[in-house]
Amino acid sequence: MIAVTTKVTRVRIQFFVRRHQAGKHEQKQGTPKMDLIVFGIGILFFALSLAYVKACNSI
């Protein structure tokens, strides 16, 4: 049990160290194309939700 706890603790520490080191590097700007795709999916989901509610109300 102690070995497992030690390994988990070591993995957590390595995660936070790597995360901190990644912040030192200059981050690249995300692609606006992906932003538009996610935004479009959100609008599509909202429209389909409204259509589903309207269809259920007509039943």
N, C-alpha and C positions, 0 to 999 in steps of 0.2 A: 504494500500500500504506500509506503514511504517513497519507493522508487517511482511509482506512477505519479505521485504528487510532485516530486522533484522534477520529473520530466515535463509535466504540465506547466509548472512554474517557469522552467527554462524556456519552453516554447512561447509562453506569454511574454517573457522579457525580450526574447529575440524579435517577436512581432512588434513590440513597442519601439525597440531600438531601430529596426528597419523602417518603421513608419516615421520616426523622427528624422532619420537620415534622408528619407525620400523628400521631406519638406525642405531640405537644404538646396535641392536641385531646382532649377527653374522648371516650372510646370508648363506644359504646352497647352495652348488654347484648344478647347474641344471643337469638334467640327459642327458648324451650324446646321449641316444637313441632318445629323442625328437628332439635334434639338427639334427640327421641324417634323421629323418622323415621329418622335415621341409625342409632340403636341398634336399631330394629326391623329394618332392612335387614341389619345385622350378625348378628342372631339368626336371621333367615330364611336367610341364606347358610350359617351354621353348621349349621342343621337340614337344609338341602338337601345339604350336604357329607356329613353322617352318613348320610342316606338313600342317597346315591350309593355310599358305601363299603359299606353293608349290601347293596345290590343287587348290587354287584360281587362280594362274598363269596359270594353265593348262586349265582353262575354256575358 
